[in-house]
Amino acid sequence: MVDSFNAVGLGVLAVLPKIILALFVVIAGWIVGAVIATIIEQIFKALRVDKGLEAAGLSSLVSRAGFTLNSGKFIGGLVKWFFIVVFLMTAFDILGLTQVNEFLRTVVVLYLPRVIVAALVLIIAAFLADVVQKAVSGSARAAGMHAAGFAAGISRWAVWVFAILIALQQLGVVGPLADTLFTGFVAMVAIAGGLAFGMGGRDAAARYIDKLHGEISGKTH
């Protein structure tokens, strides 16, 4: 009996330093992740990313879903957990838990960066869609196109659809299907844009011809 207790005690003493070291590694990972998350959140605030997203109309959409718009906190949280999991894997290596490590490496470490990239793609798309819509609307109105609003709306949705397809591909949700959808949507946008431009261009051309005809008639008289 005494020998059994001694064996257990020696086993605990042998593994205790590894447990303590693993705990220190996990705590260090939590601290590093929290610091980096705070830095990312401050960068997003300095760049006024949320203001831009509100201007793009995402604030009301997020509010209806029951959340508060805070892109810096969201991206920072993802990055924070990425670092925590990486340090946690180191801790499991110290403890010799290789099977748990393999699960974390396959499910979390290899996939979480894809989630971060997909989220960044959608955030950039929100800015780009708003800029493209305003640019197309202004250019179309300057050209005298009656379908300026339609063309601007199509351009905005084109940016969003492209961004969503890229995000889904990044997440591995869609593969060859995304290429088919992408090709089909490009064709649809090209046809719709051609029709919108044709309708507006026809009116602009008619006005120019009438103006030219009036100038010629005035010179003749």
CYANA upper distance limits for C-alpha pairs under 8 A (distance plus 0.5 A):
  1 MET  CA      5 PHE  CA      6.90
  2 VAL  CA      6 ASN  CA      6.64
  3 ASP  CA      7 ALA  CA      6.61
  4 SER  CA      8 VAL  CA      6.77
  5 PHE  CA      9 GLY  CA      6.53
  6 ASN  CA     10 LEU  CA      6.54
  7 ALA  CA     11 GLY  CA      6.61
  8 VAL  CA     12 VAL  CA      6.70
  9 GLY  CA     13 LEU  CA      6.64
 10 LEU  CA     14 ALA  CA      6.54
 11 GLY  CA     15 VAL  CA      6.84
 12 VAL  CA     16 LEU  CA      6.27
 13 LEU  CA     17 PRO  CA      7.89
 14 ALA  CA     18 LYS  CA      8.45
 15 VAL  CA     19 ILE  CA      6.88
 16 LEU  CA     20 ILE  CA      6.71
 17 PRO  CA     21 LEU  CA      6.56
 18 LYS  CA     22 ALA  CA      6.49
 18 LYS  CA     94 ILE  CA      6.80
 18 LYS  CA     95 LEU  CA      6.71
 19 ILE  CA     23 LEU  CA      6.67
 19 ILE  CA     95 LEU  CA      7.40
 20 ILE  CA     24 PHE  CA      6.82
 21 LEU  CA     25 VAL  CA      6.76
 21 LEU  CA     91 ALA  CA      8.14
 21 LEU  CA     94 ILE  CA      8.34
 22 ALA  CA     26 VAL  CA      6.77
 22 ALA  CA     90 THR  CA      8.18
 22 ALA  CA     91 ALA  CA      4.87
 22 ALA  CA     92 PHE  CA      7.71
 22 ALA  CA     94 ILE  CA      6.87
 22 ALA  CA     95 LEU  CA      7.67
 23 LEU  CA     27 ILE  CA      6.67
 23 LEU  CA     91 ALA  CA      7.72
 24 PHE  CA     28 ALA  CA      6.53
 25 VAL  CA     29 GLY  CA      6.63
 25 VAL  CA     87 PHE  CA      6.68
 25 VAL  CA     88 LEU  CA      7.74
 25 VAL  CA     90 THR  CA      7.82
 25 VAL  CA     91 ALA  CA      6.51
 26 VAL  CA     30 TRP  CA      6.74
 26 VAL  CA     84 ILE  CA      7.50
 26 VAL  CA     87 PHE  CA      6.28
 26 VAL  CA     88 LEU  CA      6.00
 26 VAL  CA     91 ALA  CA      7.04
 27 ILE  CA     31 ILE  CA      6.76
 28 ALA  CA     32 VAL  CA      6.60
 28 ALA  CA     87 PHE  CA      8.16
 29 GLY  CA     33 GLY  CA      6.44
 29 GLY  CA     83 PHE  CA      6.58
 29 GLY  CA     84 ILE  CA      5.35
 29 GLY  CA     85 VAL  CA      8.39
 29 GLY  CA     86 VAL  CA      8.13
 29 GLY  CA     87 PHE  CA      5.55
 29 GLY  CA     88 LEU  CA      7.80
 30 TRP  CA     34 ALA  CA      6.54
 30 TRP  CA     80 LYS  CA      8.06
 30 TRP  CA     83 PHE  CA      7.99
 30 TRP  CA     84 ILE  CA      5.88
 31 ILE  CA     35 VAL  CA      6.64
 32 VAL  CA     36 ILE  CA      6.70
 32 VAL  CA     80 LYS  CA      8.27
 32 VAL  CA     83 PHE  CA      7.72
 32 VAL  CA     84 ILE  CA      8.49
 33 GLY  CA     37 ALA  CA      6.51
 33 GLY  CA     79 VAL  CA      7.41
 33 GLY  CA     80 LYS  CA      4.49
 33 GLY  CA     81 TRP  CA      7.20
 33 GLY  CA     82 PHE  CA      8.14
 33 GLY  CA     83 PHE  CA      5.79
 33 GLY  CA     84 ILE  CA      6.59
 34 ALA  CA     38 THR  CA      6.66
 34 ALA  CA     80 LYS  CA      6.25
 35 VAL  CA     39 ILE  CA      6.81
 36 ILE  CA     40 ILE  CA      6.69
 36 ILE  CA     76 GLY  CA      7.68
 36 ILE  CA     79 VAL  CA      8.06
 36 ILE  CA     80 LYS  CA      7.24
 37 ALA  CA     41 GLU  CA      6.66
 37 ALA  CA     73 LYS  CA      7.78
 37 ALA  CA     75 ILE  CA      8.25
 37 ALA  CA     76 GLY  CA      4.50
 37 ALA  CA     77 GLY  CA      6.51
 37 ALA  CA     79 VAL  CA      6.91
 37 ALA  CA     80 LYS  CA      5.95
 38 THR  CA     42 GLN  CA      6.69
 38 THR  CA     73 LYS  CA      8.41
 38 THR  CA     76 GLY  CA      7.31
 39 ILE  CA     43 ILE  CA      6.69
 39 ILE  CA     76 GLY  CA      8.49
 40 ILE  CA     44 PHE  CA      6.73
 40 ILE  CA     72 GLY  CA      6.66
 40 ILE  CA     73 LYS  CA      8.28
 40 ILE  CA     75 ILE  CA      8.04
 40 ILE  CA     76 GLY  CA      6.01
 41 GLU  CA     45 LYS  CA      6.75
 41 GLU  CA     71 SER  CA      8.38
 41 GLU  CA     72 GLY  CA      4.62
 41 GLU  CA     73 LYS  CA      5.90
 41 GLU  CA     75 ILE  CA      8.32
 41 GLU  CA     76 GLY  CA      6.50
 42 GLN  CA     46 ALA  CA      6.58
 42 GLN  CA     72 GLY  CA      7.83
 43 ILE  CA     47 LEU  CA      6.65
 43 ILE  CA     72 GLY  CA      8.11
 44 PHE  CA     48 ARG  CA      6.56
 44 PHE  CA     49 VAL  CA      6.02
 44 PHE  CA     50 ASP  CA      8.12
 44 PHE  CA     71 SER  CA      7.86
 44 PHE  CA     72 GLY  CA      5.59
 45 LYS  CA     49 VAL  CA      6.94
 45 LYS  CA     50 ASP  CA      7.87
 45 LYS  CA     72 GLY  CA      7.54
 48 ARG  CA     52 GLY  CA      7.10
 49 VAL  CA     53 LEU  CA      6.79
 49 VAL  CA     71 SER  CA      7.85
 49 VAL  CA     72 GLY  CA      8.43
 50 ASP  CA     54 GLU  CA      6.54
 50 ASP  CA     69 LEU  CA      7.43
 50 ASP  CA     70 ASN  CA      6.96
 50 ASP  CA     71 SER  CA      6.91
 51 LYS  CA     55 ALA  CA      6.72
 52 GLY  CA     56 ALA  CA      6.75
 52 GLY  CA    127 PHE  CA      7.03
 53 LEU  CA     57 GLY  CA      6.94
 53 LEU  CA     58 LEU  CA      6.06
 53 LEU  CA     59 SER  CA      7.26
 53 LEU  CA    123 ILE  CA      8.07
 53 LEU  CA    126 ALA  CA      6.82
 53 LEU  CA    127 PHE  CA      7.25
 54 GLU  CA     58 LEU  CA      5.92
 54 GLU  CA     59 SER  CA      5.37
 54 GLU  CA     60 SER  CA      8.33
 56 ALA  CA    126 ALA  CA      6.57
 56 ALA  CA    127 PHE  CA      7.10
 56 ALA  CA    129 ALA  CA      8.34
 56 ALA  CA    130 ASP  CA      6.19
 57 GLY  CA     61 LEU  CA      7.69
 58 LEU  CA     62 VAL  CA      6.64
 58 LEU  CA    126 ALA  CA      8.33
 59 SER  CA     63 SER  CA      6.60
 59 SER  CA     68 THR  CA      8.24
 59 SER  CA     69 LEU  CA      6.43
 60 SER  CA     64 ARG  CA      6.63
 61 LEU  CA     65 ALA  CA      7.06
 62 VAL  CA     66 GLY  CA      7.13
 62 VAL  CA     67 PHE  CA      6.03
 62 VAL  CA     68 THR  CA      6.94
 62 VAL  CA     69 LEU  CA      6.72
 63 SER  CA     67 PHE  CA      5.70
 63 SER  CA     68 THR  CA      6.43
 63 SER  CA     69 LEU  CA      7.87
 70 ASN  CA     74 PHE  CA      6.87
 71 SER  CA     75 ILE  CA      6.63
 72 GLY  CA     76 GLY  CA      6.26
 73 LYS  CA     77 GLY  CA      6.31
 74 PHE  CA     78 LEU  CA      6.95
 75 ILE  CA     79 VAL  CA      6.82
 75 ILE  CA    116 ILE  CA      7.15
 75 ILE  CA    119 ALA  CA      8.05
 75 ILE  CA    120 LEU  CA      8.49
 76 GLY  CA     80 LYS  CA      6.45
 77 GLY  CA     81 TRP  CA      6.77
 78 LEU  CA     82 PHE  CA      6.75
 78 LEU  CA    112 LEU  CA      7.93
 78 LEU  CA    116 ILE  CA      7.16
 79 VAL  CA     83 PHE  CA      6.94
 79 VAL  CA    116 ILE  CA      8.01
 80 LYS  CA     84 ILE  CA      6.78
 81 TRP  CA     85 VAL  CA      6.53
 82 PHE  CA     86 VAL  CA      6.78
 82 PHE  CA    108 VAL  CA      8.24
 82 PHE  CA    109 VAL  CA      7.23
 82 PHE  CA    112 LEU  CA      7.18
 82 PHE  CA    113 PRO  CA      8.24
 83 PHE  CA     87 PHE  CA      6.71
 84 ILE  CA     88 LEU  CA      6.45
 85 VAL  CA     89 MET  CA      6.59
 85 VAL  CA    104 LEU  CA      7.88
 85 VAL  CA    108 VAL  CA      8.08
 85 VAL  CA    109 VAL  CA      7.72
 86 VAL  CA     90 THR  CA      7.11
 86 VAL  CA    109 VAL  CA      7.62
 87 PHE  CA     91 ALA  CA      6.85
 88 LEU  CA     92 PHE  CA      6.75
 89 MET  CA     93 ASP  CA      6.66
 89 MET  CA    101 ASN  CA      5.99
 89 MET  CA    104 LEU  CA      7.71
 89 MET  CA    105 ARG  CA      8.39
 90 THR  CA     94 ILE  CA      6.87
 91 ALA  CA     95 LEU  CA      6.94
 92 PHE  CA     96 GLY  CA      6.46
 92 PHE  CA     97 LEU  CA      5.57
 92 PHE  CA     98 THR  CA      7.39
 92 PHE  CA    100 VAL  CA      7.85
 92 PHE  CA    101 ASN  CA      6.91
 93 ASP  CA     97 LEU  CA      6.44
 93 ASP  CA     98 THR  CA      6.79
 93 ASP  CA    101 ASN  CA      7.70
 97 LEU  CA    101 ASN  CA      7.00
 98 THR  CA    102 GLU  CA      6.70
 99 GLN  CA    103 PHE  CA      7.00
100 VAL  CA    104 LEU  CA      6.85
101 ASN  CA    105 ARG  CA      6.52
102 GLU  CA    106 THR  CA      6.61
103 PHE  CA    107 VAL  CA      6.40
103 PHE  CA    108 VAL  CA      8.31
104 LEU  CA    108 VAL  CA      5.65
104 LEU  CA    109 VAL  CA      6.83
105 ARG  CA    109 VAL  CA      5.37
105 ARG  CA    110 LEU  CA      6.63
106 THR  CA    110 LEU  CA      6.24
106 THR  CA    111 TYR  CA      7.99
107 VAL  CA    111 TYR  CA      6.59
108 VAL  CA    112 LEU  CA      5.96
109 VAL  CA    113 PRO  CA      7.61
110 LEU  CA    114 ARG  CA      8.07
111 TYR  CA    115 VAL  CA      7.13
111 TYR  CA    171 LEU  CA      8.05
112 LEU  CA    116 ILE  CA      6.89
113 PRO  CA    117 VAL  CA      6.71
114 ARG  CA    118 ALA  CA      6.57
114 ARG  CA    170 GLN  CA      6.26
114 ARG  CA    171 LEU  CA      6.23
115 VAL  CA    119 ALA  CA      6.65
115 VAL  CA    170 GLN  CA      8.11
115 VAL  CA    171 LEU  CA      6.86
116 ILE  CA    120 LEU  CA      6.76
117 VAL  CA    121 VAL  CA      6.65
117 VAL  CA    167 ALA  CA      8.15
117 VAL  CA    170 GLN  CA      7.92
118 ALA  CA    122 LEU  CA      6.92
118 ALA  CA    166 ILE  CA      7.99
118 ALA  CA    167 ALA  CA      4.92
118 ALA  CA    168 LEU  CA      7.93
118 ALA  CA    170 GLN  CA      6.65
118 ALA  CA    171 LEU  CA      7.48
119 ALA  CA    123 ILE  CA      6.79
119 ALA  CA    167 ALA  CA      7.90
120 LEU  CA    124 ILE  CA      6.63
121 VAL  CA    125 ALA  CA      6.57
121 VAL  CA    163 ALA  CA      6.80
121 VAL  CA    166 ILE  CA      8.15
121 VAL  CA    167 ALA  CA      7.01
122 LEU  CA    126 ALA  CA      6.78
122 LEU  CA    160 TRP  CA      8.35
122 LEU  CA    163 ALA  CA      6.53
122 LEU  CA    164 ILE  CA      7.42
122 LEU  CA    167 ALA  CA      7.69
123 ILE  CA    127 PHE  CA      7.41
124 ILE  CA    128 LEU  CA      6.64
125 ALA  CA    129 ALA  CA      6.20
125 ALA  CA    159 VAL  CA      6.97
125 ALA  CA    160 TRP  CA      6.67
125 ALA  CA    163 ALA  CA      6.51
126 ALA  CA    130 ASP  CA      6.97
126 ALA  CA    160 TRP  CA      7.98
127 PHE  CA    131 VAL  CA      6.81
128 LEU  CA    132 VAL  CA      6.46
128 LEU  CA    159 VAL  CA      7.71
129 ALA  CA    133 GLN  CA      6.50
129 ALA  CA    155 SER  CA      7.95
129 ALA  CA    156 ARG  CA      5.23
129 ALA  CA    157 TRP  CA      7.85
129 ALA  CA    159 VAL  CA      5.98
129 ALA  CA    160 TRP  CA      7.14
130 ASP  CA    134 LYS  CA      6.79
130 ASP  CA    156 ARG  CA      7.19
131 VAL  CA    135 ALA  CA      6.60
132 VAL  CA    136 VAL  CA      6.48
132 VAL  CA    152 ALA  CA      8.08
132 VAL  CA    155 SER  CA      7.12
132 VAL  CA    156 ARG  CA      6.91
133 GLN  CA    137 SER  CA      6.47
133 GLN  CA    152 ALA  CA      5.18
133 GLN  CA    153 GLY  CA      6.98
133 GLN  CA    155 SER  CA      6.48
133 GLN  CA    156 ARG  CA      5.68
134 LYS  CA    138 GLY  CA      6.49
134 LYS  CA    152 ALA  CA      7.50
135 ALA  CA    139 SER  CA      6.59
135 ALA  CA    152 ALA  CA      8.46
136 VAL  CA    140 ALA  CA      6.40
136 VAL  CA    148 ALA  CA      7.99
136 VAL  CA    151 ALA  CA      7.48
136 VAL  CA    152 ALA  CA      5.74
136 VAL  CA    155 SER  CA      7.86
137 SER  CA    141 ARG  CA      6.57
137 SER  CA    148 ALA  CA      5.84
137 SER  CA    149 GLY  CA      6.65
137 SER  CA    151 ALA  CA      7.60
137 SER  CA    152 ALA  CA      5.50
138 GLY  CA    142 ALA  CA      6.57
138 GLY  CA    148 ALA  CA      8.44
139 SER  CA    143 ALA  CA      6.73
140 ALA  CA    144 GLY  CA      6.84
140 ALA  CA    145 MET  CA      5.85
140 ALA  CA    147 ALA  CA      8.24
140 ALA  CA    148 ALA  CA      5.48
140 ALA  CA    151 ALA  CA      8.31
141 ARG  CA    145 MET  CA      6.06
141 ARG  CA    146 HIS  CA      7.94
141 ARG  CA    148 ALA  CA      6.29
143 ALA  CA    204 ALA  CA      7.67
144 GLY  CA    200 GLY  CA      7.37
144 GLY  CA    203 ASP  CA      8.35
144 GLY  CA    204 ALA  CA      6.53
145 MET  CA    197 PHE  CA      7.88
145 MET  CA    199 MET  CA      7.98
145 MET  CA    200 GLY  CA      4.42
145 MET  CA    201 GLY  CA      6.99
145 MET  CA    203 ASP  CA      7.72
145 MET  CA    204 ALA  CA      7.35
146 HIS  CA    199 MET  CA      8.08
146 HIS  CA    200 GLY  CA      5.92
146 HIS  CA    203 ASP  CA      8.49
147 ALA  CA    151 ALA  CA      6.68
147 ALA  CA    196 ALA  CA      6.20
147 ALA  CA    197 PHE  CA      8.06
147 ALA  CA    199 MET  CA      7.62
147 ALA  CA    200 GLY  CA      6.47
148 ALA  CA    152 ALA  CA      6.58
148 ALA  CA    196 ALA  CA      8.31
148 ALA  CA    200 GLY  CA      8.34
149 GLY  CA    153 GLY  CA      6.58
150 PHE  CA    154 ILE  CA      6.68
150 PHE  CA    196 ALA  CA      7.76
151 ALA  CA    155 SER  CA      6.71
151 ALA  CA    192 ALA  CA      8.44
151 ALA  CA    193 GLY  CA      6.80
151 ALA  CA    196 ALA  CA      6.72
151 ALA  CA    197 PHE  CA      8.40
152 ALA  CA    156 ARG  CA      6.74
153 GLY  CA    157 TRP  CA      6.77
154 ILE  CA    158 ALA  CA      6.48
154 ILE  CA    189 VAL  CA      7.50
154 ILE  CA    192 ALA  CA      8.27
154 ILE  CA    193 GLY  CA      8.12
155 SER  CA    159 VAL  CA      6.91
155 SER  CA    189 VAL  CA      8.46
156 ARG  CA    160 TRP  CA      7.02
157 TRP  CA    161 VAL  CA      6.52
158 ALA  CA    162 PHE  CA      6.63
158 ALA  CA    185 PHE  CA      8.39
158 ALA  CA    189 VAL  CA      7.62
159 VAL  CA    163 ALA  CA      6.61
160 TRP  CA    164 ILE  CA      6.56
161 VAL  CA    165 LEU  CA      6.62
162 PHE  CA    166 ILE  CA      6.70
162 PHE  CA    182 PHE  CA      7.66
163 ALA  CA    167 ALA  CA      6.58
164 ILE  CA    168 LEU  CA      6.56
165 LEU  CA    169 GLN  CA      6.61
165 LEU  CA    178 ALA  CA      6.71
165 LEU  CA    182 PHE  CA      7.85
166 ILE  CA    170 GLN  CA      6.61
167 ALA  CA    171 LEU  CA      6.76
168 LEU  CA    172 GLY  CA      6.62
168 LEU  CA    173 VAL  CA      5.79
168 LEU  CA    174 VAL  CA      6.46
169 GLN  CA    173 VAL  CA      6.58
169 GLN  CA    174 VAL  CA      6.00
169 GLN  CA    175 GLY  CA      6.73
169 GLN  CA    178 ALA  CA      7.56
174 VAL  CA    178 ALA  CA      6.20
175 GLY  CA    179 ASP  CA      7.80
176 PRO  CA    180 THR  CA      7.17
177 LEU  CA    181 LEU  CA      6.70
178 ALA  CA    182 PHE  CA      6.37
179 ASP  CA    183 THR  CA      6.63
180 THR  CA    184 GLY  CA      6.65
181 LEU  CA    185 PHE  CA      6.50
182 PHE  CA    186 VAL  CA      6.64
183 THR  CA    187 ALA  CA      6.81
184 GLY  CA    188 MET  CA      6.72
185 PHE  CA    189 VAL  CA      6.56
186 VAL  CA    190 ALA  CA      6.56
187 ALA  CA    191 ILE  CA      6.69
188 MET  CA    192 ALA  CA      6.56
189 VAL  CA    193 GLY  CA      6.25
190 ALA  CA    194 GLY  CA      6.42
191 ILE  CA    195 LEU  CA      6.66
192 ALA  CA    196 ALA  CA      6.61
193 GLY  CA    197 PHE  CA      6.43
194 GLY  CA    198 GLY  CA      6.31
195 LEU  CA    199 MET  CA      6.54
196 ALA  CA    200 GLY  CA      6.68
197 PHE  CA    201 GLY  CA      6.01
198 GLY  CA    202 ARG  CA      6.28
199 MET  CA    203 ASP  CA      7.11
200 GLY  CA    204 ALA  CA      6.73
201 GLY  CA    205 ALA  CA      6.40
202 ARG  CA    206 ALA  CA      6.62
203 ASP  CA    207 ARG  CA      6.77
204 ALA  CA    208 TYR  CA      6.72
205 ALA  CA    209 ILE  CA      6.63
206 ALA  CA    210 ASP  CA      6.68
207 ARG  CA    211 LYS  CA      6.62
208 TYR  CA    212 LEU  CA      6.57
209 ILE  CA    213 HIS  CA      6.47
210 ASP  CA    214 GLY  CA      6.62
211 LYS  CA    215 GLU  CA      6.80
212 LEU  CA    216 ILE  CA      6.74
213 HIS  CA    217 SER  CA      6.56
214 GLY  CA    218 GLY  CA      6.55
215 GLU  CA    219 LYS  CA      6.77
216 ILE  CA    220 THR  CA      6.68
217 SER  CA    221 HIS  CA      6.78
